[in-house]
Structures are given as structure tokens and as C-alpha cells.
Amino acid sequence: MVRYFVHRAGHTELAPELDPAWLSPDSGVYLWADFAQPGPEEGRSLRDVFALHELAVEDALEQTNQPKVESYEGYLHLVLHGINFQPDQHAFDTYDIDFFVSPRYLITVHDGKRRSIAKVAELCGRSAFVLSEGPVALMHRIVDTMVDHYRPEVDELAERLDQLEDRVVGSVGRELMSEILAVKRDITMLRRVLIPQRDVVGRLARREFPLIGQELAYRFRDVYDQLVRMSDDALMFQDRVTGILDAHLATVSNRLAQVSTLLAVVATLFGPLTVITGLFGMNVPLPAFPGGDALQFWWIIGLMIVASAAMFAWFRRTGWL
């Protein structure tokens, strides 16, 4: 599906189809072409109508790409990542949006489920001011909305880390280990997306490209500052989850040592009992205890109790228990 938002004569409207004359430098028209779930036909339109480079179009039609910015003759190609925030499912997912921006048009290519695109498209339908500032300003608005959606997920990761820190001391189950590894995986994915995306927006903020004016460079600098803060948060989260994992493994080791000590004590306590029962179970004549045959069993039981009690008292005195 393709939508064409056209700004001309001070008004913005949703056009049913593209007029190639709008792409002319002297048309006086600002165009936003939004490609949702593009297929081969849309790919041909990007190559033939908009005259985009074949490799750039191929990248745009792929599902996932690393954040990047590339300069072509007359336009820029950016790949930036948004985020899917699903706190009820503790799901972490990123998606890429391809931007083709020139002085006259902005092209966005995505999978059709993006909140940031939907929000800005709704604003374009209500206010002519959104597209009247030009395609680069419109791209900044979309990118700023994408970055704003990162903050709830970053805060969710911080809350999950707080909960894990509270639970790590008292729990050693496999469920906790899986949760720690899941959070670690989410943080790694967040860093893998944030750091290159920060670098891409930083290049826009430093005015490496003539298409980005001074005023828009200031706006991109604000987005860059947000990405820098979240990148620092992700780095801190990485250290925290590593510490939580180390603490959990230490707790498991301590619990294992306690269980091993208890089993060793139990085995040691049963050592004299085994010796006594084995000794008196031999088929050879043994010295008898006073009281006759009727009391021999109780003498042996008493001897076993005294031996175990003596060893238990010695363990307590030496600090083993």
C-alpha cells in the first residue's frame, strides 16, 4: 500500500496517485510517499519513478538492516530502527524504517505496522504545517517520534533489573536464570541497535550532508542527545545484568556448598552406625553386654545413639553446623 501526502499552495492533502510532475525541482510541491509492505511493483516504482539506486531499493525491500546513512546524488538513504513496546509480554522487538529524503520528497518504507508513521500521518491529515516545513523536517518529526518510543522500553528494562536484583538473593531456580538471560539478550539487542543509530543521527546533527540545514541540525542534535543518554543507560544495564548473573551464580554455588556440607555431615553421622551394625552383624562370637540376650539389642541402639550424639556435638563445637 502506498500513500501520497502532497503539500502545495499552503494545503496538505492525501492524493490517490502520484503525479511525476511533483518531483520536479520547480514544482513547488512537498511530497511524502509512504510505502507500507512494499512488493515487487512498489520496488519498480521506487526505481523507475523516483529514480532511486537499485542497491538502495534492494536494501529498503529487505526486512532487517543495520542503521546507516548513505549519500546518493540528490538524496539521502537512511535506515533507522524503531521499537515495539509490549510490557505485558516482556517482548523486545525492533524494526527498521528506510528513509529516502531529498529537497522535494520524503519516501518511507516499512512493514505497515509502525506507530510513529501512523502518528505523523495523522498529524499530516490534520495540519498543513507538518509537511510545510519540508521533507527533512518531516523526517526529523518521524525519527523523533521513533526515539520517544524507546524510553518506555528502556524504563521497562530498568524495572525488570530492579525486580531481578530483589529476587536474586532468595531464589536459585531455573526460572530466574532464564529471566536473567532473557533480560541480558534484550539489553544486547538494545545496544546493538542504539549505538549505530546514535552514530547515524550524530552525522545528521553535525551537518555532514548539505541537505541538512543549521536549524534542522539543532533538532537532530536533540534526538542525538536522547540516543546518547539511552546508549549510556544500555551500557549501565549491561553492567547491572552481569552483576546480577554473577550474584545468582554465587548464590547457587553457596546453596550447593551448604547442601554438600549437610550431606557430608549426614554421611559422617551414619559412619559409626554402619560400623557398629556391621560389627555386630558378623557371624563370629562377640563379647556380650550385661543383662542377658534380651538387652543386647538395646545396648547396641544406645551405643549408636551415643556415638552419633558425640559426633554431632563435636561438629557443632568445631563450627561445621
C-alpha positions as CSV (number, residue, x, y, z in Angstrom):
1,M,0.0,0.0,0.0
2,V,1.2,3.5,-0.9
3,R,0.0,6.8,0.4
4,Y,0.9,10.2,-1.1
5,F,0.7,13.3,1.1
6,V,1.1,16.4,-1.0
7,H,1.7,19.9,0.3
8,R,1.0,22.7,-2.2
9,A,-0.4,26.2,-2.1
10,G,-0.4,26.1,1.7
11,H,-2.5,22.9,1.9
12,T,-1.8,19.3,2.6
13,E,-3.9,16.6,1.0
14,L,-3.8,12.8,0.6
15,A,-3.5,12.1,-3.1
16,P,-4.9,8.9,-4.7
17,E,-1.9,8.5,-7.0
18,L,1.4,10.1,-7.9
19,D,1.9,12.8,-10.4
20,P,5.5,12.7,-11.7
21,A,5.5,16.4,-12.1
22,W,5.5,16.8,-8.4
23,L,9.1,15.5,-8.4
24,S,10.3,18.4,-10.5
25,P,12.6,20.9,-8.5
26,D,10.4,23.8,-9.6
27,S,7.0,22.2,-8.9
28,G,6.7,24.0,-5.5
29,V,5.3,20.7,-4.1
30,Y,6.5,18.8,-1.0
31,L,5.7,15.1,-1.2
32,W,5.6,12.3,1.3
33,A,5.3,8.9,-0.2
34,D,4.7,6.2,2.4
35,F,5.3,2.6,1.2
36,A,3.8,0.0,3.6
37,Q,4.6,-3.6,3.0
38,P,6.1,-2.9,-0.5
39,G,6.3,-5.6,-3.0
40,P,7.9,-6.0,-6.4
41,E,5.6,-3.5,-8.0
42,E,6.4,-0.8,-5.4
43,G,10.1,-1.7,-5.9
44,R,9.8,-0.9,-9.6
45,S,8.1,2.4,-8.8
46,L,10.9,3.4,-6.5
47,R,13.5,2.6,-9.2
48,D,11.7,3.9,-12.2
49,V,9.5,6.8,-11.0
50,F,11.7,8.1,-8.2
51,A,15.0,7.1,-9.9
52,L,16.4,5.6,-6.7
53,H,19.6,3.5,-6.9
54,E,18.9,-0.2,-7.3
55,L,21.0,-1.2,-4.3
56,A,19.2,1.3,-2.1
57,V,15.9,-0.1,-3.2
58,E,17.0,-3.6,-2.6
59,D,18.0,-2.7,1.0
60,A,14.7,-1.0,1.5
61,L,12.7,-4.1,0.5
62,E,14.7,-6.3,2.9
63,Q,13.2,-6.9,6.3
64,T,16.1,-6.0,8.6
65,N,19.2,-3.8,8.1
66,Q,21.6,-2.2,10.5
67,P,21.1,1.6,11.0
68,K,23.1,3.5,8.4
69,V,23.1,6.7,6.3
70,E,24.3,6.8,2.7
71,S,24.5,9.7,0.3
72,Y,23.4,9.4,-3.3
73,E,23.1,12.1,-6.0
74,G,20.2,14.3,-5.0
75,Y,19.0,12.4,-1.9
76,L,20.0,10.6,1.3
77,H,19.1,7.0,2.2
78,L,18.7,6.3,6.0
79,V,17.9,3.1,7.8
80,L,16.8,3.7,11.4
81,H,15.2,1.4,13.9
82,G,12.0,1.8,15.9
83,I,10.9,-0.4,18.8
84,N,7.9,-2.5,19.7
85,F,6.9,-1.9,23.4
86,Q,5.0,-4.8,24.8
87,P,5.5,-4.7,28.6
88,D,2.8,-7.3,29.3
89,Q,4.7,-9.9,27.3
90,H,8.2,-8.7,28.2
91,A,8.8,-8.7,24.5
92,F,11.6,-6.7,22.9
93,D,11.5,-6.3,19.2
94,T,12.9,-3.7,16.8
95,Y,12.0,-2.9,13.2
96,D,13.7,-0.8,10.6
97,I,12.3,2.1,8.5
98,D,14.0,3.2,5.4
99,F,14.0,6.9,4.6
100,F,14.8,8.5,1.2
101,V,14.9,12.2,1.6
102,S,15.5,15.0,-0.9
103,P,14.7,18.7,-1.0
104,R,11.3,17.9,-2.6
105,Y,10.2,14.5,-1.3
106,L,10.4,12.0,1.6
107,I,9.9,8.3,1.0
108,T,9.4,5.9,3.9
109,V,9.4,2.2,3.5
110,H,8.3,-0.1,6.4
111,D,6.1,-3.1,7.2
112,G,2.8,-1.1,7.7
113,K,2.6,-1.6,11.5
114,R,4.6,1.4,12.7
115,R,3.1,3.7,15.4
116,S,5.5,6.6,14.6
117,I,4.4,6.6,10.9
118,A,0.7,6.4,11.8
119,K,1.0,9.2,14.4
120,V,2.8,11.6,12.0
121,A,0.4,10.6,9.1
122,E,-2.5,11.5,11.3
123,L,-0.9,14.9,12.1
124,C,-0.3,15.5,8.3
125,G,-4.0,14.9,7.7
126,R,-5.0,17.4,10.4
127,S,-2.4,20.2,10.0
128,A,-0.7,21.6,6.9
129,F,2.2,22.9,9.0
130,V,3.7,19.4,9.4
131,L,4.6,19.0,5.8
132,S,5.0,22.7,5.0
133,E,8.5,22.8,6.7
134,G,9.8,20.4,4.1
135,P,10.7,16.7,3.7
136,V,13.8,16.9,6.0
137,A,11.8,18.4,8.8
138,L,9.1,15.8,8.3
139,M,11.8,13.1,8.6
140,H,13.0,14.6,11.8
141,R,9.5,14.5,13.2
142,I,9.2,10.8,12.4
143,V,12.6,10.0,13.8
144,D,11.9,12.0,17.0
145,T,8.7,10.0,17.5
146,M,10.5,6.7,17.0
147,V,13.1,7.7,19.6
148,D,10.4,8.8,22.0
149,H,9.0,5.2,21.9
150,Y,12.3,3.9,23.1
151,R,12.0,5.5,26.5
152,P,9.1,3.2,27.8
153,E,11.1,0.1,26.8
154,V,14.3,1.4,28.5
155,D,12.3,2.1,31.7
156,E,10.8,-1.3,31.5
157,L,14.2,-2.9,31.3
158,A,15.3,-0.8,34.4
159,E,12.2,-2.1,36.3
160,R,12.9,-5.7,35.3
161,L,16.5,-5.3,36.5
162,D,15.3,-3.9,39.9
163,Q,13.0,-6.9,40.3
164,L,15.7,-9.4,39.4
165,E,18.1,-7.7,41.9
166,D,15.4,-8.2,44.7
167,R,14.8,-11.8,43.8
168,V,18.4,-13.0,43.1
169,V,19.4,-13.5,46.7
170,G,16.4,-15.6,47.7
171,S,15.9,-17.7,44.6
172,V,18.1,-20.2,42.8
173,G,15.5,-21.7,40.4
174,R,15.9,-22.3,36.7
175,E,13.1,-19.8,36.0
176,L,15.2,-16.9,37.5
177,M,18.2,-17.9,35.4
178,S,16.1,-17.9,32.2
179,E,14.7,-14.4,33.1
180,I,18.2,-13.1,33.7
181,L,19.4,-14.4,30.3
182,A,16.3,-13.0,28.6
183,V,17.0,-9.5,30.0
184,K,20.6,-9.9,29.0
185,R,19.5,-10.7,25.5
186,D,17.2,-7.7,25.3
187,I,19.9,-5.4,26.6
188,T,22.4,-6.7,24.0
189,M,19.8,-6.2,21.2
190,L,19.1,-2.7,22.5
191,R,22.8,-1.8,22.4
192,R,23.3,-3.3,19.0
193,V,20.6,-1.0,17.6
194,L,21.1,2.1,19.7
195,I,24.9,2.6,19.2
196,P,24.9,2.6,15.3
197,Q,21.6,4.6,15.3
198,R,23.2,7.2,17.6
199,D,26.1,7.5,15.1
200,V,23.8,7.9,12.2
201,V,21.8,10.7,13.9
202,G,25.1,12.2,15.0
203,R,26.2,12.6,11.4
204,L,22.9,14.4,10.6
205,A,23.4,16.7,13.7
206,R,27.0,17.6,12.5
207,R,25.8,18.7,9.1
208,E,27.9,16.3,7.1
209,F,25.3,16.5,4.3
210,P,24.3,19.7,2.5
211,L,20.7,18.7,2.7
212,I,20.6,19.2,6.5
213,G,20.4,22.9,7.3
214,Q,21.6,24.6,10.5
215,E,18.1,24.8,12.1
216,L,17.4,21.1,11.4
217,A,20.9,20.2,12.6
218,Y,19.9,21.6,16.0
219,R,16.8,19.4,16.0
220,F,18.7,16.3,15.1
221,R,21.2,17.2,17.9
222,D,18.4,17.0,20.4
223,V,17.5,13.5,19.1
224,Y,21.2,12.6,19.2
225,D,21.3,13.6,22.9
226,Q,18.4,11.3,23.7
227,L,20.1,8.4,21.9
228,V,23.4,9.1,23.8
229,R,21.6,9.0,27.1
230,M,19.8,5.8,26.2
231,S,23.1,4.3,25.0
232,D,24.7,5.1,28.3
233,D,21.7,3.6,30.1
234,A,22.1,0.4,28.0
235,L,25.8,0.2,28.9
236,M,24.9,0.6,32.6
237,F,22.2,-2.1,32.2
238,Q,24.8,-4.4,30.7
239,D,27.0,-4.0,33.8
240,R,24.0,-4.5,36.1
241,V,22.8,-7.6,34.5
242,T,26.3,-9.0,34.5
243,G,26.5,-8.3,38.2
244,I,23.0,-9.9,38.8
245,L,24.1,-13.0,36.9
246,D,27.3,-13.3,38.9
247,A,25.4,-12.8,42.2
248,H,22.9,-15.5,41.1
249,L,25.7,-18.0,40.2
250,A,27.3,-17.2,43.6
251,T,24.1,-17.8,45.4
252,V,23.7,-21.1,43.6
253,S,27.2,-22.1,44.5
254,N,26.7,-21.2,48.1
255,R,23.5,-23.2,48.3
256,L,25.2,-26.1,46.6
257,A,28.1,-25.8,49.2
258,Q,25.5,-25.8,52.0
259,V,23.8,-28.9,50.7
260,S,27.1,-30.7,50.2
261,T,28.1,-29.8,53.8
262,L,24.8,-31.2,55.1
263,L,25.1,-34.4,53.1
264,A,28.7,-34.8,54.3
265,V,27.6,-34.4,57.9
266,V,24.8,-36.9,57.5
267,A,27.1,-39.4,55.9
268,T,29.6,-38.9,58.7
269,L,27.0,-39.3,61.3
270,F,25.9,-42.6,59.8
271,G,29.5,-43.8,59.6
272,P,29.7,-45.1,63.2
273,L,26.2,-46.6,62.9
274,T,27.4,-48.6,59.9
275,V,30.5,-49.8,61.7
276,I,28.5,-50.9,64.7
277,T,25.8,-52.7,62.8
278,G,28.4,-54.3,60.6
279,L,30.5,-55.4,63.6
280,F,27.6,-56.9,65.5
281,G,26.2,-58.5,62.3
282,M,29.3,-60.8,61.8
283,N,28.8,-64.5,62.3
284,V,31.5,-64.8,64.9
285,P,31.3,-64.9,68.7
286,L,31.4,-61.3,70.2
287,P,31.7,-60.0,73.7
288,A,28.2,-59.6,75.3
289,F,26.8,-56.6,77.1
290,P,25.4,-57.0,80.7
291,G,21.8,-58.0,81.1
292,G,21.5,-61.1,79.0
293,D,20.3,-61.8,75.5
294,A,17.1,-59.7,75.9
295,L,19.1,-56.4,76.4
296,Q,21.8,-56.9,73.7
297,F,19.7,-55.1,71.1
298,W,19.0,-52.1,73.3
299,W,22.7,-51.8,74.2
300,I,23.6,-51.7,70.6
301,I,20.9,-49.0,69.9
302,G,22.1,-46.9,72.8
303,L,25.7,-47.2,71.7
304,M,24.7,-46.0,68.2
305,I,22.8,-43.0,69.7
306,V,25.7,-42.1,72.0
307,A,28.2,-42.3,69.1
308,S,26.0,-40.1,66.8
309,A,25.3,-37.6,69.6
310,A,29.0,-37.3,70.3
311,M,29.9,-36.7,66.7
312,F,27.1,-34.2,66.3
313,A,28.3,-32.3,69.4
314,W,31.8,-32.3,68.0
315,F,30.5,-30.9,64.7
316,R,28.7,-28.0,66.5
317,R,31.7,-27.2,68.6
318,T,34.0,-27.1,65.6
319,G,31.6,-24.9,63.6
320,W,30.6,-27.4,60.9
321,L,26.9,-27.0,61.7
